[in-house]
């Protein structure tokens, strides 16, 4: 018989055995809003199946194991031969296999593919974010490869495949492949034009040998990589296969794996090219232009991934407060805790709504026809603005949500530390905050149609809320004076992103959500920490909407 001191009371049951998709009202409503009616039933069914898998105890265990047992490099075999492999825990392969099987690399090959894929990426990221890295890059490689139709014809069917086939073999022998990316180098970082990796052309058209060192090469176990190197004609994009057609391994020397803050299930490596065979993608000297579509697609995944981390953080906090009792009642009924939870829920819903709007724009662009040019212009400005703002909001949301669990949230078993460690990643990946802000400035200065498209979007809600109208007016005032614009670029991009989020919520969210967002984020009735919303708002309804439903 257990001692009385070991009787466990007032502990919260784990958030497990639920449908991550169907329990998220902002997500399900967004999918319904942006899906073509003919696709909605099919889309809802596939996302529900993925949501149930994501909420299962089995999948959550995979996520924990993959992070507790990070990848290990194996540069040589027992005889001293270089093999340059990375060993992963079996849980990693389970996670990645489910990602690929769910079509999370397949946005380009099916109707409504970008919205369906983004929603699935949102759901599965909440299980484990690290496996999203190779999934994202594989998905994003497609538009870059399409600049070379011959390469696209060879590789695209395998990139969008729903088959996960690990192991280093010639790509022609595999039904599905994964792609990574290698752009950054020691001396340059985000300034990829400072790259020193060299590319020497061979006699065969489009073939080169590369020599250089990549400081961050994401997912080195992939089947192919898009990299940048200096060809005779300037910075150029190349495809580097891990295994050559004859079965020999390309020169791809893994120097070490990065010991990262988070994202520990996924391998990020320093790699050496030394006579590494590659195929040119696009024209010489146009490497940045060639790879920019891949960068844009991965930036959208940064937005989606951060929104997913916020959602899981908020779901855990609300779930905890629903069951935890303190000071004579459930935490969720305490006015101050309710204010904190509502504030977090607003940030999460605004991020989710914006992410899905961007994904739907990609579908319109891909379909062509009416509206495609406008949506393309909209994405040119909205993607870097959203990437800047949503990814920056992720860390404070994760930290505050962790605090809602108190000491229970500070221990690894809760899963909250992993969310917190993961939260800064997307703000850094594919260009940090300053890079995004400067990209917004370039779009404003060079592509006026991008600003017009965003202003038309926010104008859809004009007149519905006086605080939104005031924020739009303030944004226009900020845009009217471009003197010293670089020094205040972050301020401008923040305003742009908030106005865009506010306009979407005013149009599509329940009144209590839109009212609270506009009062705080746009109207200025807000403090500098979460939990400082005006108490006159309908906070109970905002929190109830964010509650993850079990069962």
Secondary structure as UniProt FT lines:
FT   HELIX           4..6
FT   TURN            20..23
FT   HELIX           25..34
FT   HELIX           37..54
FT   HELIX           57..68
FT   STRAND          72..76
FT   TURN            78..79
FT   STRAND          82..87
FT   HELIX           90..101
FT   TURN            102..105
FT   TURN            111..112
FT   HELIX           113..125
FT   TURN            126..127
FT   TURN            130..131
FT   HELIX           132..145
FT   TURN            146..147
FT   HELIX           149..159
FT   HELIX           171..173
FT   STRAND          179..182
FT   TURN            186..190
FT   HELIX           192..194
FT   STRAND          198..201
FT   TURN            205..206
FT   STRAND          207..218
FT   TURN            220..221
FT   STRAND          224..231
FT   TURN            232..233
FT   STRAND          234..241
FT   TURN            245..246
FT   STRAND          253..257
FT   TURN            264..265
FT   STRAND          268..281
FT   TURN            284..285
FT   HELIX           287..323
FT   STRAND          325..326
FT   TURN            327..328
FT   STRAND          329..330
FT   HELIX           331..333
FT   HELIX           335..367
FT   TURN            370..371
FT   HELIX           372..404
FT   HELIX           406..410
FT   HELIX           412..414
FT   HELIX           416..423
FT   HELIX           425..428
FT   TURN            429..430
FT   HELIX           433..446
FT   HELIX           448..459
FT   TURN            460..463
FT   HELIX           466..480
FT   TURN            483..488
FT   HELIX           489..508
FT   HELIX           511..517
FT   HELIX           518..522
FT   TURN            535..536
FT   HELIX           539..546
//
